[in-house]
C-alpha cells in the first residue's frame, strides 16, 4: 500500500496540537473533519485577493469571485460524476439540501396516501424534513428496520416498497454505526418500482463513494466540512429533469429572470435554487478540499481507512465490558460502542483528558438508539489522516476510563 499517512498528517496543521499536554488524537471525523493547509490558504487567499459578490459586478474582483464560484461548481460536478455541472446546487450543507428536496420536490409531487420510505438508521436531517412534508401533504412515512447486525433488513425493504411508495431517502453510510449500505442494489429495486431516490452522502463522500452515475440515484447530498472543506457549504445534486420540475425553495436576488409586483419569473437550474449571495468563499474552499482529496488514489485511500477501522474493531473487540454496535459486514469510518457501567458522556470526558477526541450521545439518530435499547453510544470515527498508533492511544484511554469506574 503506497498511501503515506505521515506525509498526509503534515498537511493538517491542527494535528500537531497538544491537548492538556497530550498529543491530539482526533477521532470525531464523522461530525467534522480537519482542514489541510491548502484549504486554509484558499480561504485566506479568496478573502485577501478575490472577495466580491458574484454574477453582478462588472469589475475585476467581481470577475475573480464569479470565476471561483462557478469553477467550484465544475470541480464538484467532476468529483461526483454529474451528468452536467448545472445539476450541482450549492447549499449550506446536507441538512439544507435534504430540506430543499423535501420541501420543493415533496410538496410538488406528494399527495395524501403516498408513502415516504426511510431507514431506521437515518440522521435526524433525513427524518424531520420528510415528517414536515408528510404533515403538509398527507403522505405517510414507512421505516425499513435495522437488524441485529446493524444492517438494513432487506427482506423488510422488499415488503415495504409498493405501489404507493413515491420516494426513498437513505443514508449511504450510517453516521452512528458505520454501516455501508448496499446503495446500488437498493436504488435499483426502488427505480424498478418507479420510486424517486435520495442518498444522504454526508458520510459517503468523504470516503470517495460519491459517483452518482454509478449509484443510480436521483438526488445526492453532502457537506463540505465532512470532506476536509469549510463549514456552511454543501451540495445538492439532482437529475436535471427533476430539478427542472421543482419550484424555488427560497426567493431573492439572482434566481429571477424578471420581477414585477404582479408576477416573477425564475431562472433555470442551478440559479433557481441559489437565491441571494451564496457562500462564495466556502465554495472555493470546498473545491480546494476536493482537489486535495483527488490527488490520492481512491483505492489506496480507502484501503488505508479500512485498515485503520478494522484494526480499531479488533482492538476494541477484545476489551472487557465493551459492546460494539458496528457489526455490519460492510462498513466505513466509525466504531460505535458502550462500556458497562459508564455513561458515554463520561467516556468522552475521560478520553479528552488523554487528548482523544470522540463523540458521545445519540448522534442525531434517536430512533436508531431507541431500537438498539440504548440512550447513547461513544463513537470513534476515522479519516485519511488517522493511524493505528492513534487507535492504540484510544484503546489505552478507554482502559483508563474502565479502570476508573471499575
N, C-alpha and C positions, 0 to 999 in steps of 0.2 A: 504493500500500500504506500503510495507516494505522497499522501496528504501530510504536510508538515505543520502540525498543530502548534509547535513552539514559535514558528515564524508567524503564523496567524495571530497568536496571542499578542505579539509585539505590535500588531496593528490596532489594538484596542487599549487605549491609554488607561482606562479605568481599572483594568485588570491588575495593575500594579498597586492598587490601593491597599492600605493596611486598615483593618477594622479591629479596633481595640488591641492593636499590636500584633494581630494575626493577619496572614495573607488572605485577602478576599478570595472566597470560593463562591462564585456567583452561579447559583442553580435555580434561578427564578425566571428562566427564559421563556416559559410559556406565557408569563404575564407580560414581559417586555425584554427584548434583547438589548445588549450594549451596542455601542456605535463605534465603527472603525474610524481612524483618524481622517480618512478620505471623506467620510460623510460629514464629520465635524468641520473639516476645511471647506467643504462645498457650501454648507450653510453660512459660514463666516464670509466666504467669497461672494456669495449671492447678495447678502445684505451689505457688504462693503463696496461692491462694484457694479451690481446689476439691478438693485432694488427699484421697482416701479410697478405700477399697475399694468395689466396686460390688455391686449386687443384694442385699446382705445388711444393710447398716447402715440402721437406721431413725432417721436423724438428718440434719441439714441438709447436711453435707458429702457424706455418702453419696448423698443425692439428687442433688446437683450433679454428682458424679462419674459416677453412673449415667446421668444425662441426657446428659452429654458423650459418654460411650462409645456409647450407643445412637443419639444424634444423629449421631455419626461414621459409624455403620453406614448410616444413611439417606443421608448425603452420598455415601458410596461407591456405594451402590445406584443413586442418581441418575446419578452420573458414568459408570458402566459400563452403564447402561440395563438393570439387572437386572429380572427379572420380579417379584421380591419381595425386600425387604431381608433376609428370613430366609435367602436363598441366599448372603449375604455372610458369610464366615468370616474373622475376624481371626487372622493368624498372625505369626510373626517375620519373614517375608519370602518371596520367591519360592521359595527353596530349601525351606523348611519346607512351603510349600503343595504343591509337587510331591511331596515325601516323603509328605505326608498322603494324597494321591490314590493314589500308587503303593502305599503300604502298605495303606490301608484299602480302597479300591476294587479295587486289583490283587489282593491276597490273597483277596478275596471272589469275584472274577469270573474270574480267570485260572486256567488249568489246563495240564497238560502238553501240549505241542504247539501251544498258542496262540501267536500272533505279536504282538509289540510293534513298531510301526513308528516309527522315529526318522529324523531327517535328519542328514546329515554335517556340519551346521554348528551342532549343538546345544551349549549350555553344559554343563559337567560336571553341573550341577544338574539337567539334564534327560536325563542319561545314567545316572549312577550309581544313583539310586533305582530306575530300571527294571531295571538289572542285578541289584540286590539282590532285587527281587521275582521276576525271572526265575529266579534261582537257587533261590528258595524254592518256586516253583510249577511249575517245569519248562517255563515259557514260553520262547520264542525271540525274540531281537531281530534285526530286519531294518533295514537302513540305506539310506535314499534318498541317492544320491550327489549331490555338488555339482559342477557343470560348470566349465569354464574361465572362464565369465562370472560366476562367484560366485553362481550361481543354482541352485535345486533342479532336478535333472533330472526333468522332469515325465513324460517317457516311461518312465523307470525307475520312477517312482512308480506309474504306471498298471499296470506289470507286477508290481510288488511287492505291491500291495494285493490280497488274495484272501479266500477263504472262511475261512481260519484267522486272519486279521487281527482282533484284538479292540480294539486301541487305537492311535491315532496321537497322538504327542506332538511338537509342533513349535513352534519359536520364531517369533514374529510378525516380529521384526526381528533379524538376526544381530548379536550384540554385537561380533563380530570384524570383520565385513565391511561392516556397514551395509545388507545386503541386506534389502529389504522384500518378504517372501514373499507370494505370491498366496493369502492365507489363505482367503478366501471360496470360491474355486473348489476349492481342495484339500479344505476342510472339506465342501463339497457332495458331492464324489466319495466321500469317506470315509463320510459319512452315508448316501449311497445304497447303500453296501455294508454298512450296519449297524455301522459302526465307531464306537466311542466316541472323542471327540476332546478333547485338552487343548492349549491355546495358552499358551505362555510369553510373557506380555506385558510382561516386565520392561523391554524396550527399546521396546515399542509404546505403552504407556500414557503415558509422558512426552510423546509426540508426538500425544496425543489421538486414539488409534486403538483405543479400548477399548470400543466398543459391542458387547456380547456378543450382543444380538439380531441385529444386522446381520451379525456374523461367523458366527453359527450354530453355535458350538462348544458342547461340553458342560461343559468346565471352562476357566476363565481365571484366570491368576495374575499378580500383580505386586508390586513392592516400593515402600514409601513413600519410601525415601531416593533413589530414581531419579526421583521426580516431585516434587522440592523439599520433601519431608517428612522426618521423623526416620528414623534407623536403628532397626532392631529391630521394625519394624511392616510387615506385608504383608497381602495379601488372597488368599484363595481364593474364587472364585465358582464355583458349580456348580448345575446344574439340580436343582430340589428333589427330583424323583423319584429322581435318582441319589444325592444326599446322604442321602436317607431310607433307601436300600438299604445304606448303608455303616456298619460298626461303628465305635465310638470309636477314635481314633488314640492318645489318651492318657487316663488315668483320673485323677480327682481331684475337687476341690470344684467345685460349681456346674454340673456336667454330668450330675448324677444326679437321679432322682426319689426313689428310696428305696434305702438301703443296709442290708443285714444281712450277717452273716458267711456266710450261706448263699447270698445272691443280691443282685445290684444291678440296678436298672432305670434306664434312661437317659432324659434329656430329648430332645426333638426338636431339629431344627436351629434356629438355629446353635449353641445352647449345648452340644450333644453333642460338638462339636469344639473347645471353648474351656475345657478343664479348667484349674482354678487361677486365680490372679489374673492377668489379662491386662495388656498394655501399655496402660493406660488413657490416660496422657499421650501416648503415641505415637499412639494412635487419634485423640485430639483434635488433635494436630499434623498428622496426615495429612489430616484433614478440613479444617483450615485451609489446607493446601497445595493441596488440590483446589479449594477455594473461590477461592483466589488465581488458579489457572490458568483457572478457568471464567469469570473476568471478561473474558478476551480472546476475540475472535472466532477460532474454531478454524481457519478458512481463512486468516486473516491471519497467525496464529501459525505455521502450517505453511509458508505462503509465505515468511515471513522465514527460518525454519530451512532451508528448501530453498535459498533464495538464498545463504545463507552456505555451506552444504555444497557447492553447485555451484561457487561461487567458489573454495573450497578445492581442489576436484578439478581445476579448470582451472589454478590456480596451481602446484599440485604436479605436475601432468601435464607441465609444461614444464621441470621441473628435471632436470638432468643426474644420472644414476646412481640415480634414484628409480624404484622399481617399486611401483605401487599395486595392491592386491588388492580395492579397492572398485570393482567392474566391473559390477554388476547394473544393468539399465535402470531399475529402481525401487529407490530406496534412501532411507535416513533416518539422520541422526545421526552417522555415523562414517566416517573415512577410515583405512584400514589400509595401511601401506607399509613398505618396507625401503629402505636406502641401500647401494649397492655398497661392500663393504669395511668397513662399520661395524655392529657389533652393535646391535640395537635398544636394549639397556640403556645403551649408550654414548650413543646418540642422546638418550635421555630425560635422561641425566645432564647433557649439554651444554645441552640446551634449558632445563633447570631453572635453570642459571646465567643464562639470559636471561629468567627469570621465566615461562617457558612450561611449564605442567604438562600432560604427556601420559602415556599408559600404554605400557609396553613389556613384552612377554612373550608367553605363549601365550593369554592372556585366558580361561583356563579352557576352552579348546577345543583340547586336544591332538590329538584325532583329525583335526580340520579342518586344523591346522598340518601334520600328517604328510601329509595328502592333497595339500597345496599344495607340499610339498617344502621347508618352512622350519621352523625351530625356534621362531621368534618373529617378531613384527612390532611396529612402533611404531604407535600408534593415537591419532589426534586425534578427539575426539568433542564434539559441539556441543549447546548448549541454547538456550533462548529468549533468553538474555542475551548470547550471543556475537555478534561483529561482524566485518565484513570487515577492519577495522583489525587485529583480533586474528589473522586469517588472515595478514595481511602480517607481523605480528610472528612468527608461527610460521614462515613461509617464510624470513624473514631469519635466524632462529635455526638452521634446517636448513642454510642456506647456510654459516653459520659452522661447523657440525659437519662438513660435507662438506669445506670448505677445510682444517680442522684435520687431517683424515685423508688428504687427497689429496697 
